Amino acid sequence: MILGTVVGDITSTINHPSCDGRKLLIVDKITPDRRPTGDYLIAIDIADAGAGETVLMIDEGNSARQILRAANAPIRSVIVGIVDDIRVAPEGERP
């Protein structure tokens, strides 16, 4: 799972049929303390996320295709949830 912040969307007039009717969002990857990593993903949104929201993503093709029930789709990244809060345990309390 990857944390990120939605920074924009993508609109295309021509795309693979597996993307029809689905939102594509640009997501900046972040650390658990919400600092940007300098990397980003383009992900299909199934959580109805919007600009500025912190999201949870999967970036693995087989998992993404299973979630979307699209066995042959050229899909890798999917937004699976909107994050309400992040709490990181102090160093000494981590497993």
C-alpha positions in Angstrom: 0.0 0.0 0.0 1.2 3.5 -0.8 0.1 6.8 0.7 -0.4 9.8 -1.6 -2.1 13.2 -2.1 -4.3 13.8 -5.1 -2.9 16.7 -7.1 -4.9 16.5 -10.4 -6.8 14.5 -12.9 -6.4 13.3 -16.4 -8.9 13.5 -19.2 -8.4 11.6 -22.4 -10.6 11.3 -25.5 -9.0 7.9 -26.5 -8.2 5.3 -24.0 -8.3 1.5 -23.4 -11.9 0.3 -22.9 -11.1 -0.9 -19.4 -10.7 2.8 -18.4 -14.1 3.9 -19.8 -16.1 5.6 -17.2 -13.3 5.6 -14.7 -11.5 8.6 -13.2 -7.7 8.8 -13.6 -6.0 10.9 -10.9 -2.5 12.2 -10.5 -1.2 11.3 -7.0 2.0 12.6 -5.4 3.5 9.8 -3.1 4.0 10.8 0.5 5.6 9.4 3.6 3.6 8.5 6.7 4.4 12.0 8.1 2.9 13.5 4.9 6.2 14.7 3.3 6.3 14.3 -0.5 8.7 11.7 -1.8 9.2 13.5 -5.2 7.5 10.6 -7.0 4.0 10.3 -8.4 1.5 7.8 -9.8 -1.4 7.9 -12.2 -4.1 5.8 -10.6 -7.7 4.7 -11.4 -10.0 6.0 -8.6 -12.6 3.7 -7.1 -12.9 5.6 -3.8 -14.3 8.9 -5.3 -11.3 10.9 -4.1 -10.7 14.5 -5.0 -7.9 17.1 -5.2 -6.0 17.6 -2.0 -7.2 14.4 -0.3 -4.8 11.8 1.2 -5.4 8.4 -0.4 -4.3 4.8 -0.1 -3.2 3.1 -3.3 -2.2 -0.2 -4.7 0.6 -0.2 -7.3 0.7 -3.7 -8.5 -1.0 -4.9 -11.7 -2.5 -8.2 -10.6 -4.0 -6.8 -7.5 -5.4 -3.8 -9.4 -7.0 -6.0 -12.1 -8.5 -8.2 -9.4 -10.1 -5.2 -7.6 -11.5 -3.9 -10.9 -12.5 -7.4 -12.1 -10.7 -6.8 -15.4 -8.4 -9.7 -15.9 -6.8 -8.4 -19.1 -6.8 -4.7 -18.5 -3.5 -2.7 -18.8 -4.0 -1.3 -15.3 -1.4 -1.1 -12.5 -2.4 1.5 -9.9 -5.7 1.9 -8.1 -6.8 4.3 -5.4 -8.6 2.0 -2.9 -9.4 4.4 0.0 -9.4 7.9 1.4 -7.3 8.4 4.5 -8.8 10.3 7.4 -5.9 10.2 9.8 -2.3 8.9 10.0 -0.6 8.1 13.3 2.9 6.8 13.5 4.0 5.0 16.6 7.1 6.4 18.3 10.4 4.6 17.5 10.5 2.6 20.8 6.9 1.4 20.4 7.1 0.0 16.9 7.0 -3.8 16.4 
